[in-house]
Amino acid sequence: MKTLGFSFLLCLFSPFFSCTESSVGNFRIGVQPNEANRNLNHFEKELEKRLGQSVTVKVSKDYAETVSMLESGQVEMAVLSPLNFVIAEKDLKLKVLFKKVYGESEFYYAAIVTKKGSRIKKLSDLKGKKIAFVDKSSASGFLYPRVMLKEASLELSDIESIFKGTHVDAVKAVNEGEVDAAAVWANPPAQGGGAWTAEEFKEQTLDLTVLAYSDPIPNDAIVIKEDFYKSNPAFVLRLMDSLILMSEREQSSIKQVFGVDKLATATSSHYEGVRKLQKVLEE
């Protein structure tokens, strides 16, 4: 027997949604620079086929522009870093649909890595050193590492910072000796690996070691504008159903583009820890 779709079940049992088929024209999705890879077109086509209408994915130049695309109406849905979501939520009315899941964990970590054999053995050794970060709005690529450095009695003025734009480029910077260390995303410590063992580096072995891990971080949020959500409930249900089904496929374009194992439904409350982090950084 064929499994009933997510949207069908909601339509059947929820009195709050109309299940009339609807079209919204060209549906636009904003993604961050990390998702700019060769599989984006595959993702567009797969989602178009499931929705039966045009889909356009727009890649921002940096994390902040992803929020700007939502604010200016260039996109209806976007993938946001945890802090970007928390900040944007204050000014834009957003509805969280999903968060990314890597492995079996709905959380990930920041790691500060350096080359094996380096004289840098602990975070305090980074004083006066050059560190590659990702983006000022990146949770694992800057914000959590900033707190980690603060806890090691280091301020940003104690180090030389450069921003590489993507986790891959930050890893390359430390591996090639451009910097002394890099702050990037990581899997749970018990699982091992992270940006330095990602698909882009599968053909090479990098001699990097982890100096320290952060506290757990909720994964990126996939959000939609609340007014669009309310105006097009049937479409949003089909969209959610499509993304869930796509994420369950072994060779899904979602996995290829976003590097995730699946998507999990999420709410704004899942990002409460990030709000607390923001308050610490503002002190």
C-alpha positions as CSV (number, residue, x, y, z in Angstrom):
1,M,0.0,0.0,0.0
2,K,1.3,3.4,-0.9
3,T,2.2,5.7,2.1
4,L,-0.1,8.6,2.4
5,G,1.6,12.0,1.8
6,F,2.2,14.5,4.6
7,S,0.1,17.1,3.0
8,F,-2.8,14.7,2.3
9,L,-2.9,13.7,6.0
10,L,-2.9,17.4,7.1
11,C,-5.6,18.2,4.6
12,L,-7.7,15.2,5.8
13,F,-7.5,16.0,9.5
14,S,-6.8,19.7,9.9
15,P,-9.7,22.1,9.7
16,F,-7.3,25.0,9.4
17,F,-6.1,24.4,5.8
18,S,-7.8,24.5,2.5
19,C,-6.7,21.7,0.2
20,T,-7.6,23.3,-3.0
21,E,-4.8,23.0,-5.5
22,S,-3.1,26.3,-6.1
23,S,-0.3,27.7,-8.2
24,V,1.9,30.6,-7.1
25,G,3.8,31.2,-10.4
26,N,7.5,31.1,-10.2
27,F,8.4,30.0,-6.6
28,R,11.8,31.4,-5.5
29,I,14.2,30.1,-2.9
30,G,17.2,31.9,-1.5
31,V,20.3,29.9,-0.5
32,Q,23.6,30.8,1.1
33,P,27.0,30.7,-0.7
34,N,27.8,27.3,0.8
35,E,25.0,25.8,-1.3
36,A,26.3,27.1,-4.5
37,N,27.3,23.9,-6.2
38,R,26.7,21.9,-9.4
39,N,23.6,20.1,-8.1
40,L,21.5,23.3,-7.6
41,N,19.9,22.8,-11.1
42,H,19.1,19.2,-10.3
43,F,17.4,20.3,-7.1
44,E,15.4,22.9,-9.0
45,K,14.2,20.4,-11.6
46,E,13.3,17.7,-9.0
47,L,11.3,20.2,-7.0
48,E,9.6,21.6,-10.1
49,K,8.6,18.1,-11.2
50,R,7.0,17.4,-7.8
51,L,5.2,20.7,-7.5
52,G,4.2,21.0,-11.2
53,Q,5.4,24.5,-11.5
54,S,8.5,26.7,-12.0
55,V,11.1,26.9,-9.2
56,T,14.1,29.3,-9.1
57,V,17.0,29.0,-6.7
58,K,18.9,32.2,-6.0
59,V,22.4,32.1,-4.4
60,S,23.3,35.1,-2.2
61,K,26.7,36.6,-2.2
62,D,26.9,36.3,1.6
63,Y,24.7,35.4,4.6
64,A,23.3,38.9,5.1
65,E,22.1,39.1,1.5
66,T,20.0,35.9,2.0
67,V,17.9,37.9,4.5
68,S,17.8,40.9,2.2
69,M,16.3,38.7,-0.6
70,L,13.5,37.7,1.8
71,E,12.9,41.3,2.9
72,S,12.8,42.8,-0.6
73,G,10.5,40.1,-1.9
74,Q,13.1,38.5,-4.3
75,V,12.4,35.1,-2.7
76,E,9.5,33.5,-0.8
77,M,11.6,30.8,1.0
78,A,15.2,30.7,2.2
79,V,17.8,28.7,4.0
80,L,19.2,30.8,6.9
81,S,22.0,30.3,9.3
82,P,20.8,30.0,12.9
83,L,21.8,33.6,13.9
84,N,20.5,35.1,10.6
85,F,17.2,33.5,11.4
86,V,17.1,34.9,14.9
87,I,18.0,38.4,13.7
88,A,15.6,38.3,10.7
89,E,12.8,37.0,12.8
90,K,12.7,40.3,14.7
91,D,12.0,42.4,11.7
92,L,10.4,39.9,9.2
93,K,7.5,37.7,9.9
94,L,8.9,34.2,9.1
95,K,7.7,30.7,9.6
96,V,10.2,27.9,10.2
97,L,9.4,24.8,8.2
98,F,12.4,22.6,8.6
99,K,16.0,22.5,9.9
100,K,18.8,20.5,8.4
101,V,19.8,17.2,9.9
102,Y,23.3,15.7,9.6
103,G,23.6,12.1,10.5
104,E,21.2,11.4,13.3
105,S,21.7,14.7,15.0
106,E,19.5,17.8,14.7
107,F,22.5,19.8,16.0
108,Y,26.0,20.4,14.8
109,Y,29.1,22.1,16.2
110,A,31.8,24.6,15.5
111,A,35.4,23.4,15.5
112,I,38.6,25.4,15.4
113,V,41.2,23.4,13.5
114,T,44.9,23.7,12.8
115,K,47.5,21.6,11.0
116,K,48.8,18.5,12.7
117,G,52.3,19.0,14.1
118,S,51.6,22.7,14.7
119,R,52.9,24.3,17.9
120,I,49.3,25.5,18.5
121,K,48.0,23.0,21.1
122,K,45.2,25.0,22.8
123,L,43.0,28.0,22.0
124,S,45.1,30.4,24.1
125,D,48.0,29.6,21.8
126,L,46.1,31.4,19.0
127,K,47.1,34.8,20.5
128,G,48.8,36.8,17.7
129,K,47.9,34.2,15.1
130,K,45.9,34.4,11.9
131,I,42.5,32.7,11.8
132,A,40.2,32.0,8.9
133,F,36.5,32.5,9.6
134,V,33.6,32.0,7.2
135,D,31.1,34.9,7.5
136,K,30.2,37.3,10.3
137,S,26.7,35.8,10.4
138,S,27.9,32.2,10.4
139,A,27.1,30.4,13.6
140,S,29.8,27.7,13.3
141,G,32.1,29.8,11.1
142,F,32.4,32.8,13.4
143,L,29.9,33.4,16.2
144,Y,30.3,30.2,18.3
145,P,34.1,30.3,17.7
146,R,34.1,33.9,18.9
147,V,32.6,32.8,22.2
148,M,35.1,29.9,22.4
149,L,37.9,32.4,22.0
150,K,36.4,34.7,24.6
151,E,36.2,31.8,27.1
152,A,40.0,31.3,26.4
153,S,40.5,35.0,27.3
154,L,41.1,36.0,23.7
155,E,39.4,39.0,22.0
156,L,39.2,39.5,18.3
157,S,41.9,42.2,18.7
158,D,44.3,39.5,20.0
159,I,44.2,37.7,16.6
160,E,44.3,38.5,12.9
161,S,40.9,37.6,11.3
162,I,40.1,36.9,7.7
163,F,36.7,35.9,6.3
164,K,36.8,33.4,3.4
165,G,33.0,33.2,2.6
166,T,32.6,29.5,2.7
167,H,33.7,26.6,5.0
168,V,35.5,24.9,2.2
169,D,37.6,28.0,1.5
170,A,38.4,28.4,5.3
171,V,39.6,24.8,5.4
172,K,41.7,25.3,2.3
173,A,43.3,28.4,3.9
174,V,44.5,26.5,6.9
175,N,45.5,23.4,4.9
176,E,47.6,25.5,2.5
177,G,49.3,27.5,5.3
178,E,47.6,30.8,4.5
179,V,46.4,30.9,8.1
180,D,47.3,29.3,11.4
181,A,43.7,28.0,12.2
182,A,40.2,28.0,10.8
183,A,36.7,28.0,12.4
184,V,34.3,25.7,10.5
185,W,31.3,23.4,11.1
186,A,31.8,20.0,12.6
187,N,29.9,16.8,13.2
188,P,29.2,15.8,16.9
189,P,32.7,15.1,18.4
190,A,31.9,11.4,19.0
191,Q,31.1,11.1,15.3
192,G,34.2,13.0,14.1
193,G,34.7,14.9,10.9
194,G,33.3,18.1,9.6
195,A,34.0,20.7,6.9
196,W,37.5,19.2,6.5
197,T,36.1,15.8,5.6
198,A,33.3,17.0,3.4
199,E,32.6,15.9,-0.2
200,E,34.9,18.5,-1.6
201,F,37.9,16.9,0.1
202,K,37.1,13.2,-0.5
203,E,40.0,12.8,-2.9
204,Q,42.6,14.1,-0.5
205,T,43.6,13.5,3.2
206,L,44.0,16.8,5.1
207,D,46.5,16.8,8.0
208,L,44.3,18.9,10.3
209,T,43.4,18.4,14.0
210,V,40.7,19.9,16.2
211,L,41.8,22.3,18.9
212,A,38.3,22.6,20.4
213,Y,34.6,22.1,19.8
214,S,31.7,24.5,20.6
215,D,28.5,23.8,22.4
216,P,25.8,22.2,20.2
217,I,24.3,24.5,17.5
218,P,20.8,24.0,15.9
219,N,21.1,23.4,12.2
220,D,20.3,25.9,9.5
221,A,16.6,26.9,9.3
222,I,14.5,26.6,6.2
223,V,12.0,29.4,6.4
224,I,9.1,30.9,4.5
225,K,7.5,34.3,4.7
226,E,4.5,34.2,7.0
227,D,2.2,36.1,4.7
228,F,3.0,33.7,1.9
229,Y,2.4,30.8,4.2
230,K,-1.1,32.1,5.2
231,S,-2.0,33.1,1.6
232,N,-1.0,29.8,0.0
233,P,-1.7,27.0,2.6
234,A,-2.3,24.3,0.0
235,F,0.8,25.1,-1.9
236,V,2.9,25.2,1.3
237,L,1.6,21.7,2.3
238,R,2.5,20.3,-1.1
239,L,5.9,22.0,-0.8
240,M,6.6,20.5,2.6
241,D,5.4,17.1,1.4
242,S,7.7,17.3,-1.6
243,L,10.8,18.3,0.4
244,I,10.2,15.6,3.0
245,L,9.8,12.9,0.2
246,M,12.9,14.3,-1.6
247,S,14.9,14.1,1.6
248,E,14.0,10.5,2.2
249,R,15.4,9.4,-1.2
250,E,18.9,8.0,-1.0
251,Q,20.3,10.0,-3.9
252,S,18.2,13.1,-3.3
253,S,19.3,16.4,-4.7
254,I,18.6,17.9,-1.3
255,K,21.4,15.8,0.1
256,Q,23.7,16.6,-2.8
257,V,23.1,20.4,-2.5
258,F,22.8,20.9,1.2
259,G,25.0,18.0,2.4
260,V,22.4,16.8,4.8
261,D,21.0,13.4,5.6
262,K,17.4,14.6,6.0
263,L,15.2,17.4,7.0
264,A,13.3,17.7,10.3
265,T,10.3,19.9,11.0
266,A,11.2,22.7,13.3
267,T,9.8,25.7,15.2
268,S,11.1,29.0,16.3
269,S,11.6,27.7,19.8
270,H,14.4,25.4,18.6
271,Y,16.6,28.4,18.2
272,E,16.3,29.7,21.8
273,G,20.0,28.8,22.5
274,V,21.1,31.0,19.6
275,R,19.1,33.9,21.1
276,K,21.1,33.5,24.3
277,L,24.3,33.4,22.3
278,Q,23.4,36.7,20.7
279,K,22.9,38.3,24.0
280,V,26.4,37.2,25.2
281,L,27.9,38.6,22.0
282,E,26.2,41.9,22.5
283,E,27.5,42.3,26.1
